Amino acid sequence: MNNKLTLPGISSLMSKQTGLSKKVCEDFVRELCQEASAALEVSETVRIKGLGSFRTIPVQPRRSVDVTSGENIEIAGHYKVSFTPSRDLSRAVNAPFGAFDTVEIPSDLPDDRLQESPSPEPVETENENIAPEETVQEEPLQEETVHEEPLQEETVHEEPETTHHHRSRHHHGSRRRWRFGLGFAAGFVTAAIIAGGAMLYIYRDRLIPDFSADGLSDTVIAEQWPASDGADTISNQEPGISEEAVPTRPSDSSGDMASAATEAVIDTITRTRYLTTMAKDHYGNFNLWPYIYEENSAILGHPDRIRPGTPVVVPPLSKYGVDPHNPEHIRIAKQKGADIYARYR
Amino acid sequence: MEHKSLTDKIISTLGITSGEAESLAESFVSIIRNTVSEGDTVSLPGFGSFEPRFRAERVSVQPSTGRRLLVPPRVAVAFRPSATLKRRIRDISPMNANPDISDTSDDNQAEPND
């Protein structure tokens, strides 16, 4: 794409195709251009089979403005070269769009409908494949937007239905082809929203407690986790508690705070105690450190450059619905860790 | 100048056979076609360059009937003449033979339009 093929390139390709020497091929092209230019000079039409025709067309003199001085000038009449590609060439170059035809727009179709259009399947599938990674990256962002959360929840429920309408209309409609171009961009965005919405919907249980706790600023968090909890409190009961705690959270945010406060632990980074050490102590698996990091992402920078003495909140694993014995969850945690490092690359 | 007379001239200048000239011409055209189809530009020194140009889809209205037509997007081949060719065409053309502009406008009347 966007490369330039020049005479040496053309002649070597021609030499490969025809078996003649590069020199002959180069001379041929030079001679062809020379002859064509000479013919154009005497206002002759030059036609090359399979390529198209060149001719000179007159340009009338016209008035214009000199951009530097601002004076009115007259551009003298002259001739210019016009090229009309042959049908073969046009078709070959236009092959990606060759399937489209000009269609009449029904007179009852409102203008805004021209903007909104369904997306083609290939784009959809691509986006769905990408979706999991996207949403993983989106999580920290969503954690910050606490107040918008109720709105997002609503859209999650609406989206799948409306898009299904679009799709079915799309499949049955004969307008599919001509709307492809317009629909491409709209479809891309729609697919991204669907994928994001679906992920939100699937993980809402996991995300909602997040929002309620993480939306508060650091100072608020610090007040809420009393130091009396101590660094040594190890919350091993968490997996058991999670089933009871999670369903109550979305409905009652104050109760959520209270229950979270009893489970969360404050620990302090030292020269020998890192996020991984804490994850190993509290969760039993050092790979789960990203959850501690995310809980404290507002005060932490690069995970390897945390100042010793920094107090961090160690959230209960149930808050994220993570089971330390589930290899899949460990894999997700590793991915999260990689994402965190990727932010500082 | 038709294709045949063009190749005949090249044959006489280069001293190649008509079969060779024909295969060279075919290969030349196919290289341009393939390169431009891939979105690349073919540049011929002293002559010009062939490049693909994307034309976005648009809604056209027939003024007589008021019908609206959606014209699909397409990729068109464009030829951009080199500065040398432009100059040669401009200088040689009968319109510019007379440097006086007021006369050239008269010449234009005499020129067959297109």
Interface residues (C-beta under 8 A of the other chain):
Chain A: M1 N2 N3 K4 L5 T6 L7 I10 L13 M14 Q17 T18 L20 V24 C25 D27 F28 V29 R30 E31 L32 C33 Q34 E35 A36 S37 A39 L40 E41 V42 S43 E44 T45 V46 R47 I48 K49 G50 L51 G52 F54 T56 I57 P58 Q60 P61 E74 A76 G77 H78 Y79 K80 V81 F83 P85 D88 L89 S90 A92 V93 N94 A95 P96 F97 F100 D101 T102 V103 E104 I105 S107 L114 R177 W178 G181 L182
Chain B: M1 E2 H3 L6 K9 I10 T13 L14 I16 E20 A21 S23 L24 A25 E26 S27 F28 V29 S30 I31 I32 R33 N34 T35 V36 S37 E38 G39 D40 T41 V42 S43 L44 P45 G46 F47 G48 S49 P52 A56 E57 V59 R67 R68 L69 L70 V71 P72 P73 R74 V75 A76 V77 A78 F79 P81 T84 L85 K86 R88 I89 R90 I92 S93 M95 N96 I101 T104 S105 D107 N108 E111 N113 D114
